[in-house]
Each structure stands twice: as structure tokens, then as C-alpha cells.
Amino acid sequence: MAAVRRVNEGESPHAVARDLDVNAPLLWRWRKKVTQQGESALKGIGRPKGAKVSAEATEASWRLSIKLCWRAAHLELSKRA
């Protein structure tokens, strides 16, 4: 929901999608669903427990983890300077 809110508040859908490591068409589908059916339309969307994860999703998760670690390290170093 936070992603849809960011777009509705004027942020670029492509920037939000890139920031969250999702593709823009998926974000557009989420936004359309919320516009037509309300916020409750997105409840329950996600990966069910025990579902297999695609290699693409695993790689995206790995890239996000690396990005977050890099940012944390950068922040720590900037505090020491």
C-alpha cells in the first residue's frame, strides 16, 4: 500500500518501482486495483507460506539486501567523519 500511496502523492511510478525492486507494470496494476476497489483490494496479496520463490525474486531480494547493507555502512562511515 505504501508504494501506491507514494505514487498517488505525486512520486514517479518508475522511481517508486525502481526503489522497491518491482517492475513498473506491477505497480500500475496495484494502483488500478486500489483505485477501483479500495485499499482492501491489496490485502492478502503476497507470497503464501511455503510457496516457491523464483530465481528472479531471489536475486531482487539479494540486490535489495546488498543495497541496504551498503547504505548502512555508508551512514556509519559518515558518522565517523
N, C-alpha and C positions, 0 to 999 in steps of 0.2 A: 504494500500500500504506500509505503514511503516513496517509492520510485514514481508512482502515479501522481502523488501529491507534488513532488518536485517538478514534474512536467506541467501540471496544472497551474503551478505558481510561476511559470514562465521560463524554467530552465530548459535548455535544448534537450530534446529526447535522445539525440545521438550522444550527447555528453553524459547524460544520466546512464544510458545503456553501457557506454564505454567504462564509466566509473564503476558500475556494478558487474562488469564482465558478462553481460547478457546481450543478445542481439536486439537491435532496434525494433524489428518487426514484432518480437515477443512483447516488448514494452508497449507498442502501439495496440496489440491485442488486449493487454491488461487494461489500458486506458479506455478502450472502446467498451469493454465488458463493464467497467466501473461506471462509465457514462450511461450505459443502457440499463444496468441492473442494480447499481449502487455498490457501496464498498463491500457488502456481504457477499458479492459475487466472487470475490477472490479468496474467501475463507475456504480452507480445505485444499487449496491449490498448493502443490509441492510434491516432494517425493515421498511416497508411502514407505513406512518402515519395512526394511528387508528388500526394497526394490534395488535392482542392479543399477549401477551408475555407469554412464557411458564414458569412454576414454576422453571424449571432448569435455565433459563436465568435470572429470577428474583433473584434467590439465588446466581448466579455467580456475578451479579451486586452488590448485597448486600455485598458479600465477598470482592469484589474489593474496595468498599466504606470503609469498615472497615479497610482494609489493608492500604489504603491511609490516613485515619484518624490517624491510629497508627503511620505511618511514620512521618506525620506532627507533632504529639505530641512528638515523639522521637527527631525530629530535634529541636523543641522548647526547650525541656529539655536539649539537648546537648549544645545549645547556652548559657543557663544559667549557665552551669557548669564551 
